[in-house]
Amino acid sequence: MSFQSLGLSSHICKTINNLGLLKPFEIQTQTIPLILKGKDVMGIAKTGSGKTLCFVAPLLQNIQHQSYEKSRNIKVLVLVPTRELAVQIENSYEDLQPALRRPVQSMAVYGGTSINPQMKKMYGTEIVIATPGRLLDLIDQNALSIKEIEYLVIDEADKMFQLGFEDEMNRILKMVPEKKQTILFSATLNEKVEHIKTTLNINPEVIEVKEEVTDLESIEQLAYRVNAEKKGPFLRYLIKHEHISPVLIFVSSTRTAENLIEKLRKNGINALAVHGNKSQGARRVNLEDFKSGEADVLVATDLIGRGIHIDHLPYVINYELPRSPQDYVHRIGRTGRAHEKGKAISLITTEDEHHFKIIQKKMGRQVSVLDTDNI
């Protein structure tokens, strides 16, 4: 199976291949042809299964052939729960720009930063990737209109309500036109996702891709109790003195990832990072350098880490715990693959202990927690 067999143009397929993606993932194989045909689609698959390309590639292919006139009426609205995911998706749109017949302007907008530059850049934008709160701020300022959108994408639809966006989502969904193509992606199918379907009055094609089951038997799990201020030095101790490398280290944010690799490098440890603020090309190069042994350490956030597949990885470290037990299992499942043994280490602060007990209970396994006072 090739990307071209899914109906994508040869130019887009070549650009995808140049990014290091040679064969489509299962969710891409099943959803891209439907999206190209204009069908409403609901894809159920875990984060990191390749969902972003499912809508980025076919929508760009369609939009490049449409007429373009500068206005504040956007054509595509992509709703996401987090800034990191917004940036990641914008990078994916930028990565495919060289394959297009004409430039298609896309823009990620999110809170936590000044709204004025976003307002100034908005005019003429065709694709907006937005967190709900910032989107409503921009609409209230008349910086854009979603009343004439042709495509509505909601990514991580289940997390929209988990993270408290229910009121914002309900307001946004009432603004969009009835006639449009709707594409939903979610890790789970629950009543909140069903609420979106009902509100939009759609009956989408449902594509569900089951996540591979992690074999916990092949993974040795261990945790260390460590003070927050000593976490960085202890991590360096593990890498240097316990020879924990090559190792994939998970953190909760891009800021932590960048701070961590800076400190590791200052201490003579060759570390690279993959996260949503890096372009897909940069992420691919860093991942390949890690796989080839050019770097001893790869630091990743969950949004990117779910898409990482490394055949021979002996160690995973949770520098910071994930929010959910499912994410914890997915993280440690990056090691102990293909019948090989792996080791997963978690660094636990006092504040983490209750959450770590919940993770162990949900996982159905006890993990030994060692003190680090004498190390």
C-alpha positions in Angstrom: 0.0 0.0 0.0 1.3 3.4 -1.0 0.1 7.0 -0.3 -0.6 7.4 -4.0 -2.9 4.4 -4.0 -5.1 6.3 -1.4 -5.8 9.0 -4.0 -3.2 11.6 -3.1 -1.4 13.5 -5.9 2.1 12.4 -6.9 3.5 15.8 -5.8 2.0 15.4 -2.3 3.1 11.8 -2.1 6.6 12.7 -3.1 6.8 15.3 -0.4 5.4 12.9 2.2 8.1 10.3 1.2 10.8 13.0 1.5 9.7 13.6 5.1 10.5 9.9 5.8 7.0 8.5 5.6 7.1 5.7 3.0 4.0 3.7 3.8 0.7 4.8 5.3 -0.4 3.8 8.8 -3.7 1.9 9.1 -5.8 4.9 10.1 -4.4 6.8 7.1 -5.2 3.9 4.7 -8.8 3.8 5.9 -9.7 7.5 6.3 -7.8 9.4 3.5 -9.9 8.0 0.6 -13.1 8.8 2.5 -12.0 12.4 3.3 -11.0 12.9 -0.4 -14.5 11.8 -1.4 -16.0 14.5 0.9 -17.4 12.1 3.5 -18.0 13.0 7.1 -15.5 10.8 9.1 -14.9 9.8 12.7 -11.6 8.2 13.3 -11.0 6.4 16.6 -7.3 5.8 17.1 -4.7 6.6 19.8 -2.5 9.7 19.6 0.6 9.0 17.5 -1.2 6.7 15.1 -0.8 9.1 12.2 -4.1 11.0 12.4 -2.7 14.4 11.6 -1.7 13.5 8.0 -5.2 11.9 7.6 -6.8 15.3 7.3 -3.8 17.6 6.5 -2.9 15.9 3.1 -6.4 15.5 1.6 -7.7 18.9 2.7 -4.6 20.6 1.2 -5.0 18.6 -2.0 -8.6 19.9 -2.3 -8.0 23.5 -1.3 -5.1 24.1 -3.7 -7.6 23.8 -6.6 -10.1 26.2 -5.1 -10.2 29.9 -5.9 -8.6 32.2 -3.4 -9.7 35.6 -2.4 -8.3 37.4 0.7 -10.9 37.8 3.4 -11.6 37.0 7.1 -13.7 34.0 6.1 -11.6 30.9 6.7 -12.1 27.7 4.8 -10.8 25.1 7.3 -11.2 25.1 11.1 -9.2 22.6 13.1 -10.1 22.6 16.7 -7.5 21.1 19.2 -7.2 21.0 23.0 -3.6 22.1 23.4 -1.1 24.6 22.1 1.4 21.8 21.5 -1.0 20.0 19.2 -1.9 23.2 17.4 1.8 23.9 16.6 2.4 20.3 15.5 -0.5 20.4 13.1 0.6 23.8 11.7 4.1 22.3 11.1 2.5 19.4 9.2 0.7 21.9 6.9 3.9 23.8 6.3 5.8 20.5 5.5 3.4 19.9 2.6 3.4 23.4 1.1 6.2 22.6 -1.4 3.8 20.1 -3.1 1.0 22.5 -3.7 0.0 24.3 -6.9 -0.4 27.6 -5.0 0.4 28.6 -1.4 -2.3 27.9 1.2 -1.9 30.0 4.3 -2.4 28.2 7.6 -2.0 29.5 11.1 -2.1 28.1 14.7 -3.7 30.3 17.3 -3.8 29.6 21.1 -3.8 31.3 24.4 -0.9 32.2 26.7 0.5 34.6 24.1 -0.4 38.0 22.8 -3.5 38.1 20.6 -2.5 41.1 18.6 0.1 39.4 16.3 -2.5 36.7 15.6 -5.1 39.2 14.7 -2.8 41.1 12.3 -1.8 37.9 10.5 -5.3 36.4 10.3 -6.5 38.3 7.2 -6.2 36.0 4.2 -5.6 32.8 6.2 -7.5 29.8 4.8 -6.7 27.2 7.5 -6.9 28.0 11.2 -5.8 25.5 13.9 -7.1 26.8 17.2 -7.7 26.1 20.8 -11.4 26.9 21.6 -10.8 29.8 24.0 -8.5 31.7 21.7 -10.7 31.1 18.7 -13.6 32.7 20.5 -11.5 35.6 21.5 -10.5 36.2 17.8 -14.2 35.8 16.7 -15.3 38.4 19.3 -12.6 40.8 18.0 -13.9 40.2 14.4 -10.5 38.9 13.4 -12.1 36.0 11.5 -15.4 34.3 10.7 -16.2 30.6 10.8 -19.7 31.0 9.4 -18.6 30.0 5.9 -16.1 27.2 6.6 -16.1 24.2 4.2 -14.2 21.8 6.5 -14.4 21.3 10.3 -11.8 19.1 11.9 -11.9 18.3 15.7 -8.8 16.5 16.8 -8.5 14.8 20.2 -12.3 15.3 20.5 -12.5 13.3 23.7 -9.9 15.6 25.4 -11.9 18.7 24.5 -14.3 17.9 27.3 -11.9 16.3 29.7 -9.9 19.6 29.7 -13.0 21.7 30.4 -13.8 23.2 27.0 -17.5 22.1 27.0 -19.0 25.6 27.1 -16.6 26.9 24.4 -17.2 23.9 22.2 -21.0 24.3 22.4 -20.8 27.9 21.5 -18.4 27.2 18.5 -20.5 24.3 17.2 -23.6 26.6 17.0 -21.7 29.1 14.8 -20.5 26.7 12.1 -22.6 26.3 8.9 -24.8 23.2 8.5 -23.3 22.4 5.1 -19.6 21.4 5.5 -17.4 18.3 5.7 -16.8 17.2 9.3 -13.8 15.2 10.4 -13.5 14.0 14.0 -10.6 12.2 15.6 -10.6 10.8 19.1 -8.7 8.2 21.1 -12.0 7.0 22.6 -15.7 6.9 21.7 -17.7 8.3 24.6 -20.9 10.2 25.3 -19.2 13.6 24.8 -18.0 12.6 21.4 -21.5 11.4 20.6 -22.7 14.8 21.8 -20.6 16.5 19.1 -22.2 14.2 16.4 -25.7 15.0 17.7 -25.0 18.8 17.8 -23.7 18.8 14.3 -26.4 16.5 13.1 -24.0 14.2 11.2 -23.8 10.5 10.7 -20.1 10.0 9.9 -18.3 6.9 8.6 -16.7 5.5 11.7 -13.2 4.0 11.4 -11.7 2.4 14.5 -8.1 1.3 14.7 -7.3 -0.8 17.8 -4.1 0.0 19.7 -1.5 -2.7 20.0 -1.4 -4.3 23.5 1.7 -3.6 25.5 3.4 -6.7 26.9 4.2 -5.6 30.4 5.9 -9.0 31.2 8.9 -8.0 29.1 9.4 -4.7 30.9 11.2 -4.3 34.2 9.6 -1.4 36.0 11.4 0.6 38.7 10.9 4.0 40.4 13.1 6.4 42.4 11.9 8.8 45.0 13.7 12.1 44.4 13.3 15.7 45.4 12.3 18.0 42.6 15.5 20.1 42.7 17.6 16.9 42.6 15.8 15.3 39.7 18.1 16.7 37.0 21.3 15.7 38.7 19.9 12.2 39.5 18.9 11.7 35.9 22.5 12.6 34.8 23.8 10.1 37.4 21.6 7.3 36.0 22.8 8.0 32.4 26.5 8.4 33.2 27.1 6.1 36.2 24.4 3.4 35.7 25.0 3.5 32.0 21.3 4.0 31.2 21.6 4.6 27.5 20.3 4.7 24.8 17.3 6.0 26.6 14.0 7.7 25.7 13.0 10.3 28.3 9.4 11.5 28.6 8.5 15.0 29.8 5.2 16.9 30.0 6.0 20.0 28.0 8.2 21.4 25.2 9.7 23.9 27.7 10.9 21.1 30.0 12.2 19.1 27.0 14.4 22.0 25.8 15.6 22.9 29.4 16.5 19.2 30.0 18.5 18.7 26.8 20.4 22.0 27.4 21.5 20.7 30.9 22.3 17.3 29.6 24.5 18.7 26.9 26.3 21.0 29.3 27.2 17.9 31.3 28.6 16.1 28.3 25.6 14.0 27.4 24.6 14.0 23.7 20.8 14.6 23.8 18.2 15.5 21.2 14.5 16.4 21.6 11.3 15.8 19.6 8.3 17.9 20.4 5.5 19.9 18.9 7.5 23.1 18.4 9.9 21.4 16.1 9.1 20.9 12.4 8.3 17.4 11.2 11.6 17.4 9.3 13.6 18.3 12.4 11.8 15.7 14.4 12.5 13.0 11.8 16.2 13.9 11.7 16.6 13.8 15.5 14.8 10.5 15.7 16.9 9.0 13.0 20.1 10.3 14.7 19.0 8.7 17.9 18.2 5.4 16.2 21.5 5.3 14.5 23.4 5.9 17.7 24.5 9.5 17.0 22.8 10.5 20.3 22.5 8.7 23.6 19.3 10.4 24.8 16.0 11.4 23.1 13.7 13.6 25.1 10.0 13.6 24.0 6.6 14.9 24.9 3.5 12.6 24.9 2.0 14.2 21.8 5.1 13.3 19.8 6.2 10.3 21.8 3.1 8.2 20.7 4.4 8.3 17.2 7.9 7.0 18.0 8.7 3.5 17.1 12.2 2.2 17.9 13.0 -1.5 17.3 15.8 -1.8 19.9 15.3 0.5 22.9 16.6 -0.9 26.2 15.5 2.0 28.5 12.6 4.5 29.0 12.6 7.1 31.7 9.5 9.0 33.0 11.2 12.3 34.0 7.7 13.5 34.7 4.6 11.3 35.0 1.9 11.5 32.4 -1.7 12.5 33.2 -3.3 9.1 32.6 -2.4 5.5 33.3 -3.0 4.7 29.7 -0.3 7.2 28.7 2.0 5.6 31.2 1.6 2.2 29.7 2.1 3.6 26.2 5.3 5.3 27.3 6.9 2.3 28.8 5.7 0.2 25.9 8.3 1.9 23.7 10.8 -0.5 25.3 10.6 -4.3 25.6 9.4 -4.7 22.0 9.9 -7.6 19.6 10.4 -10.1 22.4 13.3 -8.1 23.8 13.6 -7.1 27.5 13.3 -3.5 28.5 13.6 -1.3 31.6 11.2 1.5 32.5 12.3 4.0 35.2 10.1 6.7 36.8 11.4 9.6 38.9 8.8 10.3 41.6 8.6 13.4 43.7 6.5 13.7 46.9 3.7 15.4 44.9 3.7 12.4 42.4 3.3 9.6 44.9 -0.5 9.6 45.0 -0.8 9.7 41.2 1.8 7.0 40.8 -0.3 4.7 43.1 -3.3 5.3 40.9 -1.2 4.4 37.8 -0.1 1.2 39.5 -3.7 0.3 40.5 -5.0 0.9 37.0 -2.1 -1.1 35.5 -2.6 -3.9 37.9 1.0 -4.0 38.9 3.2 -2.9 41.8 6.4 -1.0 41.1 9.2 -0.9 43.6 10.0 2.7 44.7 13.6 3.2 45.9 15.0 6.0 47.9 17.9 8.1 46.5 19.2 9.6 49.7 22.4 7.5 49.6 23.1 7.9 45.9 
